[in-house]
Amino acid sequence: MASSKSNQQEPRIKEISITEDSLILDLVDGRTISAPLLWYPRLWHGTPKERQHIEIFGEGKYLHWPDLDEDLTVAGILEGHRSYEGPISLQKWLDSRNGQDKQTA
């Protein structure tokens, strides 16, 4: 008998590692998944130190990078969701990181 989705536990993270180009999650259920950092531009543009400053919460269901203002869910990564940030927003964020944020009066 197949179990319904409501009876299945949400995926939870056990460990996380970030390489130069990948986000790698080891899940509590034994799976290992990876996603390219290019899918998450703020992680891609972040420094190794910023990428390593990760907060895991919600019993391992959510990831937050406070230095990069990036939030991801384990379920979203598993489903192949990429960043929803638009190019204008990303450029503003990049400019602010480079001290080039120009505000008009």
C-alpha atoms as an extended CHARMM CRD file, in Angstrom:
* protein
*
       105  EXT
         1         1  MET       CA              0.0000000000        0.0000000000        0.0000000000  PROA      1               0.0000000000
         2         2  ALA       CA              1.4290000000        3.3720000000       -0.9910000000  PROA      2               0.0000000000
         3         3  SER       CA              1.7310000000        5.9550000000        1.7220000000  PROA      3               0.0000000000
         4         4  SER       CA              0.3190000000        9.3990000000        1.1780000000  PROA      4               0.0000000000
         5         5  LYS       CA              2.5400000000       12.4470000000        1.1630000000  PROA      5               0.0000000000
         6         6  SER       CA              0.9500000000       13.6190000000        4.4090000000  PROA      6               0.0000000000
         7         7  ASN       CA              2.2400000000       10.4610000000        6.1200000000  PROA      7               0.0000000000
         8         8  GLN       CA              5.7950000000       10.9980000000        4.9190000000  PROA      8               0.0000000000
         9         9  GLN       CA              8.2510000000       13.0470000000        6.9030000000  PROA      9               0.0000000000
        10        10  GLU       CA              9.5110000000       16.2440000000        5.2850000000  PROA      10              0.0000000000
        11        11  PRO       CA             13.1420000000       15.9900000000        4.1620000000  PROA      11              0.0000000000
        12        12  ARG       CA             15.5760000000       17.2420000000        6.7820000000  PROA      12              0.0000000000
        13        13  ILE       CA             19.2350000000       18.0880000000        6.5630000000  PROA      13              0.0000000000
        14        14  LYS       CA             21.8740000000       16.2430000000        8.5290000000  PROA      14              0.0000000000
        15        15  GLU       CA             24.9910000000       17.9200000000        7.1010000000  PROA      15              0.0000000000
        16        16  ILE       CA             25.7710000000       20.5330000000        4.5090000000  PROA      16              0.0000000000
        17        17  SER       CA             28.8880000000       21.2570000000        2.5070000000  PROA      17              0.0000000000
        18        18  ILE       CA             29.5820000000       23.8550000000       -0.1230000000  PROA      18              0.0000000000
        19        19  THR       CA             32.2330000000       23.4950000000       -2.7650000000  PROA      19              0.0000000000
        20        20  GLU       CA             33.3730000000       26.1200000000       -5.2260000000  PROA      20              0.0000000000
        21        21  ASP       CA             30.4100000000       25.3230000000       -7.4610000000  PROA      21              0.0000000000
        22        22  SER       CA             27.9600000000       23.0510000000       -5.5870000000  PROA      22              0.0000000000
        23        23  LEU       CA             25.6540000000       22.9430000000       -2.6010000000  PROA      23              0.0000000000
        24        24  ILE       CA             25.6650000000       19.4150000000       -1.1490000000  PROA      24              0.0000000000
        25        25  LEU       CA             23.1400000000       18.2270000000        1.4130000000  PROA      25              0.0000000000
        26        26  ASP       CA             23.2430000000       14.9770000000        3.3570000000  PROA      26              0.0000000000
        27        27  LEU       CA             19.7220000000       14.2210000000        4.5240000000  PROA      27              0.0000000000
        28        28  VAL       CA             18.5840000000       12.4260000000        7.6560000000  PROA      28              0.0000000000
        29        29  ASP       CA             16.9690000000        9.7030000000        5.5150000000  PROA      29              0.0000000000
        30        30  GLY       CA             20.3410000000        8.7770000000        3.9730000000  PROA      30              0.0000000000
        31        31  ARG       CA             20.0890000000       10.6260000000        0.6570000000  PROA      31              0.0000000000
        32        32  THR       CA             22.7400000000       13.0310000000       -0.5770000000  PROA      32              0.0000000000
        33        33  ILE       CA             21.6580000000       15.7240000000       -2.9990000000  PROA      33              0.0000000000
        34        34  SER       CA             23.5410000000       18.4900000000       -4.7270000000  PROA      34              0.0000000000
        35        35  ALA       CA             22.6220000000       21.5850000000       -6.6460000000  PROA      35              0.0000000000
        36        36  PRO       CA             24.8180000000       23.9830000000       -8.6150000000  PROA      36              0.0000000000
        37        37  LEU       CA             25.6010000000       27.2400000000       -6.8560000000  PROA      37              0.0000000000
        38        38  LEU       CA             24.7180000000       29.0350000000      -10.0940000000  PROA      38              0.0000000000
        39        39  TRP       CA             21.0810000000       28.3000000000       -9.2220000000  PROA      39              0.0000000000
        40        40  TYR       CA             21.4990000000       30.5620000000       -6.1750000000  PROA      40              0.0000000000
        41        41  PRO       CA             23.3140000000       33.7390000000       -7.2940000000  PROA      41              0.0000000000
        42        42  ARG       CA             23.8370000000       35.1300000000       -3.8080000000  PROA      42              0.0000000000
        43        43  LEU       CA             25.6430000000       31.9450000000       -2.7990000000  PROA      43              0.0000000000
        44        44  TRP       CA             27.5680000000       31.9790000000       -6.0750000000  PROA      44              0.0000000000
        45        45  HSD       CA             28.7570000000       35.5570000000       -5.5000000000  PROA      45              0.0000000000
        46        46  GLY       CA             29.3750000000       35.0560000000       -1.7880000000  PROA      46              0.0000000000
        47        47  THR       CA             32.7980000000       34.5340000000       -0.3100000000  PROA      47              0.0000000000
        48        48  PRO       CA             33.7350000000       31.1170000000        1.0860000000  PROA      48              0.0000000000
        49        49  LYS       CA             33.4510000000       32.6020000000        4.5910000000  PROA      49              0.0000000000
        50        50  GLU       CA             29.9430000000       33.9480000000        3.8700000000  PROA      50              0.0000000000
        51        51  ARG       CA             28.8650000000       30.6200000000        2.3880000000  PROA      51              0.0000000000
        52        52  GLN       CA             30.0490000000       28.7510000000        5.4800000000  PROA      52              0.0000000000
        53        53  HSD       CA             28.0300000000       30.9810000000        7.8360000000  PROA      53              0.0000000000
        54        54  ILE       CA             24.8190000000       28.9290000000        7.6540000000  PROA      54              0.0000000000
        55        55  GLU       CA             21.9420000000       28.7120000000       10.0670000000  PROA      55              0.0000000000
        56        56  ILE       CA             19.8820000000       25.5080000000        9.9280000000  PROA      56              0.0000000000
        57        57  PHE       CA             16.5000000000       25.6740000000       11.6050000000  PROA      57              0.0000000000
        58        58  GLY       CA             13.0070000000       24.2060000000       11.5760000000  PROA      58              0.0000000000
        59        59  GLU       CA             14.3680000000       20.8090000000       12.6100000000  PROA      59              0.0000000000
        60        60  GLY       CA             16.6390000000       20.7950000000        9.5630000000  PROA      60              0.0000000000
        61        61  LYS       CA             14.0930000000       21.8920000000        6.9630000000  PROA      61              0.0000000000
        62        62  TYR       CA             15.3480000000       25.4190000000        6.3520000000  PROA      62              0.0000000000
        63        63  LEU       CA             18.7000000000       27.0320000000        5.5400000000  PROA      63              0.0000000000
        64        64  HSD       CA             19.6180000000       30.6710000000        6.0750000000  PROA      64              0.0000000000
        65        65  TRP       CA             22.7980000000       32.5560000000        5.1580000000  PROA      65              0.0000000000
        66        66  PRO       CA             22.6150000000       35.7810000000        7.2160000000  PROA      66              0.0000000000
        67        67  ASP       CA             25.6330000000       37.3870000000        5.5310000000  PROA      67              0.0000000000
        68        68  LEU       CA             24.0750000000       36.8640000000        2.0880000000  PROA      68              0.0000000000
        69        69  ASP       CA             20.3960000000       37.3290000000        2.9840000000  PROA      69              0.0000000000
        70        70  GLU       CA             19.6020000000       33.9790000000        1.3400000000  PROA      70              0.0000000000
        71        71  ASP       CA             16.9860000000       31.4860000000        2.4810000000  PROA      71              0.0000000000
        72        72  LEU       CA             16.3820000000       28.0240000000        1.0350000000  PROA      72              0.0000000000
        73        73  THR       CA             14.2700000000       25.0330000000        1.9670000000  PROA      73              0.0000000000
        74        74  VAL       CA             15.4500000000       21.4600000000        1.7160000000  PROA      74              0.0000000000
        75        75  ALA       CA             12.1650000000       20.5410000000        0.0170000000  PROA      75              0.0000000000
        76        76  GLY       CA             12.6640000000       23.3110000000       -2.5590000000  PROA      76              0.0000000000
        77        77  ILE       CA             16.1840000000       22.1520000000       -3.3590000000  PROA      77              0.0000000000
        78        78  LEU       CA             14.9150000000       18.5800000000       -3.7590000000  PROA      78              0.0000000000
        79        79  GLU       CA             12.2230000000       19.8060000000       -6.1370000000  PROA      79              0.0000000000
        80        80  GLY       CA             14.8240000000       21.6050000000       -8.2520000000  PROA      80              0.0000000000
        81        81  HSD       CA             13.7000000000       25.1280000000       -7.3850000000  PROA      81              0.0000000000
        82        82  ARG       CA             16.1870000000       27.8070000000       -8.3310000000  PROA      82              0.0000000000
        83        83  SER       CA             16.4420000000       31.3000000000       -6.9130000000  PROA      83              0.0000000000
        84        84  TYR       CA             13.4380000000       33.4670000000       -7.6900000000  PROA      84              0.0000000000
        85        85  GLU       CA             15.4700000000       36.6510000000       -7.4820000000  PROA      85              0.0000000000
        86        86  GLY       CA             15.2150000000       38.8200000000      -10.5500000000  PROA      86              0.0000000000
        87        87  PRO       CA             18.1880000000       40.3570000000      -12.3450000000  PROA      87              0.0000000000
        88        88  ILE       CA             17.4360000000       43.9110000000      -11.1880000000  PROA      88              0.0000000000
        89        89  SER       CA             17.2400000000       42.8760000000       -7.5350000000  PROA      89              0.0000000000
        90        90  LEU       CA             20.4070000000       40.8230000000       -7.8520000000  PROA      90              0.0000000000
        91        91  GLN       CA             22.2730000000       43.7320000000       -9.4500000000  PROA      91              0.0000000000
        92        92  LYS       CA             21.1970000000       46.0840000000       -6.6650000000  PROA      92              0.0000000000
        93        93  TRP       CA             22.4380000000       43.5690000000       -4.1150000000  PROA      93              0.0000000000
        94        94  LEU       CA             25.7570000000       43.1450000000       -5.9550000000  PROA      94              0.0000000000
        95        95  ASP       CA             26.1870000000       46.9300000000       -6.2070000000  PROA      95              0.0000000000
        96        96  SER       CA             25.5320000000       47.3390000000       -2.4920000000  PROA      96              0.0000000000
        97        97  ARG       CA             28.1730000000       44.6980000000       -1.7220000000  PROA      97              0.0000000000
        98        98  ASN       CA             30.6990000000       46.5780000000       -3.8270000000  PROA      98              0.0000000000
        99        99  GLY       CA             29.8970000000       49.9310000000       -2.2040000000  PROA      99              0.0000000000
       100       100  GLN       CA             28.4600000000       51.1500000000       -5.4870000000  PROA      100             0.0000000000
       101       101  ASP       CA             24.8350000000       51.4750000000       -4.4320000000  PROA      101             0.0000000000
       102       102  LYS       CA             23.8660000000       54.8180000000       -5.9540000000  PROA      102             0.0000000000
       103       103  GLN       CA             20.7420000000       56.3540000000       -4.5300000000  PROA      103             0.0000000000
       104       104  THR       CA             19.0620000000       59.1810000000       -6.3610000000  PROA      104             0.0000000000
       105       105  ALA       CA             17.4830000000       62.0220000000       -4.4910000000  PROA      105             0.0000000000
